[in-house]
Amino acid sequence: MRVIAGLAGGIRLLVPETDVRPTMDRVKAAIFSSLGDKVIAARVLDLFAGTGALGIEALSRGAASAMFVEENRAAVLAIEQNFIRTKLRGRVRKQEVFRFLESATAREGFDLIFADPPYEKTKSGDAFTRLLLENETLPQLLAPAGVFVLEKRPTEQLLQAGRWKKLRAKTYGATEVLFLQPAAEAETGPSDE
């Protein structure tokens, strides 16, 4: 796995020996191709950061800042090592994502939020994607015209989420990528492709 483009393009990223499932390079390339110039000068939040690949890719392509939220200690260490490898900087929060969301405030104003949650269910039996889409804080963390990029299994059926409007959805093998905006704001955003 490597950084695809930008300042750190071509640099290989460290992947911890844990159950982290990094975003494949071709999926990552497609995500950033879809986002285009939205990445430049963006404030980025990378939830379930794993190796930090999505946030680091954004920084490499010109994002102004990135915050990485990851609870796995080995993954946090890998993100820090990947900062050294790429000569890029970001803030890392070693914290469970939903705990982070409980304490986060709307003043953060992120332009891009990435989430690549585990495909398996939480300990309580809920799907991570459903919990993210139903979370009240998450849409408030997006700046106006911000985009939430969510990765999930293509076979995972989601109920129509009242908080979010789908801008587009693309499937790449075992991964489906959803590009979302808060429902009220998305009425003036781009349409499905």
Residue, then its C-alpha position, 0 to 999 in steps of 0.5 A: m500500500r502506498v500514497i498515490a499522488g501529491l507530495a508523498g506520492g509513491i511512498r509505501l505506508l506501514v501496515p500494522e500486523t492487526d485486523v486493520r483492513p486498509t483501503m486498497d490503492r485502486v479504491k483510494a485513487a478512485i475516491f480522490s479522483s471523485l473528490g478532485d479539488k475539494v481536497i485542496a486546503a481541506r480540513v480532514l477527519d479520518l475515522f477508523a483511520g487504520t494506517g492513516a492512508l486516506g488522511i495521509e493521501a489527502l495531506s499529500r494532495g494539499a489538504a490543510s490539516a487532518m485528524f486521525v481517530e483510531e483506537n487500536r494501539a498498533a494502528v496509531l503507532a503505524i500512523e505515526q510511523n507513516f507520518i515519518r515516512t511521508k514527512l507529513r503531519g496530522r493529529v492522532r486521537k487514540q480513541e474509539v470513534f463513537r466516544f470521539l463523536e460524543s465529545a466532538t463539537a460542530r466548531e471543528g468544521f471539517d471539509l472532508i470526513f472519511a470513515d472506513p469502519p470494520y465490516e463486522k458488527t459492533k459488540s452489541g450487534d449493530a453495524f458500524t455503518r448504521l451507527l455512523l449514519e444515525n449519529e447526530t453529531l457527525p453531520q454537524l462536524l461537516a463544514p458547509a458543502g463538506v462531504f462524508v465519504l463512507e466505505k462499506r460492503p456492497t451487500e450491506q443494505l442501509l435503511q434510508a438515512g434521514r440525516w444524509k443524502k447520497l451524492r453518489a455511490k461507486t462499487y469497487g470489488a468488495t468495497e462500496v464507497l458512498f459520498l454523502q452530505p447532510a440531507a438539508e444541505a445536499e438539496t443544493g449539491p451535485s447529483d448522483e452519477 
